[in-house]
Amino acid sequence: MALIAAAEVRGETKYATTITANGHHLMADEHESAGGTNTGPTPMELLLAALGSCSSITLRMYADRKGWELGLIGVALRLFKEKAGDTVTTRIERDLSFGAAITDEQRARLLEIVEKTPVTLVVKHGASVITKAL
């Protein structure tokens, strides 16, 4: 199996964590209302950011290969969770916007492509998580 990505997360105090990925550093935390210090996005916000970034990057790559001008690509995401009895339903809504005018055919194709982005597929189909305590 090929390694696609790696990250390290370290947390010392409260809920704030430092994330290192490919030499980049960022923070994650919880909102103050949840006991955090709000020094970075929450893990769920980072999940949405990963999905949105992958969506934008994939659409730009596809449009560049086709020679389509999309202008600014906007991806707005919202995560909803609903509990009914013992059942929990989670839904992500993703809205795409483009700075340039696109045809109905282009719009339809871009909607097909965005459903096949790598992060979309992991979110929709899941991934096994194997955990070890070292």
C-alpha positions in Angstrom: 0.0 0.0 0.0 1.4 3.4 -1.0 1.8 6.2 1.6 -0.3 9.2 0.5 0.1 11.6 3.4 1.5 11.8 6.9 1.0 14.2 9.8 2.0 14.5 13.5 -0.1 16.0 16.2 1.1 17.0 19.6 -0.9 18.4 22.5 0.4 19.4 25.9 -2.1 21.7 27.5 -5.8 22.0 27.4 -7.1 21.0 23.9 -4.7 23.0 21.7 -2.6 20.8 19.4 0.3 21.6 17.1 0.1 19.8 13.7 3.1 19.2 11.5 2.6 18.0 8.0 5.2 18.0 5.2 7.1 20.7 7.0 4.1 22.9 7.6 2.8 23.8 11.0 -0.7 24.7 12.1 -2.9 24.6 15.2 -6.1 22.9 16.1 -8.2 23.5 19.2 -11.7 23.6 20.5 -13.9 26.7 20.8 -13.8 28.4 24.2 -17.4 27.3 24.8 -16.2 23.6 24.6 -13.3 24.2 27.0 -10.6 25.0 24.5 -8.6 28.2 23.9 -9.7 28.8 20.3 -6.1 28.9 19.0 -7.0 27.1 15.8 -9.8 25.4 13.9 -11.6 22.5 15.5 -10.8 19.0 14.1 -14.2 19.0 12.3 -13.4 22.4 10.8 -10.1 21.0 9.6 -12.0 18.0 8.0 -14.2 20.5 6.1 -11.1 22.5 5.1 -9.5 19.4 3.8 -12.6 18.5 1.8 -12.9 22.0 0.5 -9.2 22.4 -0.4 -9.2 19.0 -2.2 -12.4 20.1 -4.1 -10.9 23.4 -5.2 -7.6 21.9 -6.2 -9.1 19.0 -8.2 -11.5 21.3 -10.0 -8.7 23.7 -10.9 -6.5 20.8 -12.2 -9.4 19.5 -14.3 -10.3 23.0 -15.7 -6.7 23.7 -16.5 -6.4 20.5 -18.5 -9.6 21.4 -20.4 -8.5 25.0 -20.9 -11.6 26.3 -19.0 -11.4 29.6 -17.1 -13.1 29.3 -13.8 -11.8 32.4 -12.0 -12.0 32.2 -8.2 -13.2 28.8 -7.1 -15.2 29.1 -3.8 -16.2 26.1 -1.7 -18.4 26.7 1.3 -19.0 23.7 3.6 -21.3 23.0 6.5 -21.4 19.9 8.7 -24.6 18.8 10.3 -25.3 16.0 12.9 -28.7 14.8 13.9 -29.5 12.3 16.5 -32.8 10.4 16.5 -32.9 7.8 19.2 -29.8 5.6 18.8 -29.2 6.7 15.2 -26.8 9.5 14.4 -26.9 11.0 10.9 -24.1 13.2 9.7 -24.3 15.3 6.5 -21.9 17.6 4.8 -23.3 20.3 2.4 -20.8 21.6 -0.1 -21.6 24.7 -2.3 -19.4 25.6 -5.2 -19.0 29.0 -6.8 -17.0 30.2 -9.7 -15.7 33.7 -10.5 -16.0 33.2 -14.2 -19.2 32.5 -16.2 -19.5 28.8 -17.0 -21.8 26.9 -19.2 -24.5 24.4 -18.0 -22.4 21.6 -19.5 -19.3 22.7 -17.7 -21.3 23.1 -14.4 -22.6 19.5 -14.8 -19.2 18.1 -15.5 -17.6 20.0 -12.6 -20.3 18.6 -10.3 -19.4 15.1 -11.5 -15.7 15.6 -11.0 -16.0 17.0 -7.5 -17.7 13.9 -6.4 -14.6 11.9 -7.3 -11.9 14.0 -5.4 -9.6 11.9 -3.2 -10.9 13.4 0.1 -14.5 13.2 -1.0 -14.1 9.5 -1.7 -12.4 8.9 1.7 -15.2 10.8 3.5 -18.0 9.0 1.6 -16.5 5.5 1.8 -14.4 5.7 4.9 -11.0 4.4 5.8 -9.9 1.8 8.3 -8.1 3.3 11.3 -5.5 1.1 12.9 -4.3 2.4 16.3 -1.2 1.4 18.4 -0.1 2.8 21.7 3.7 3.1 21.6 
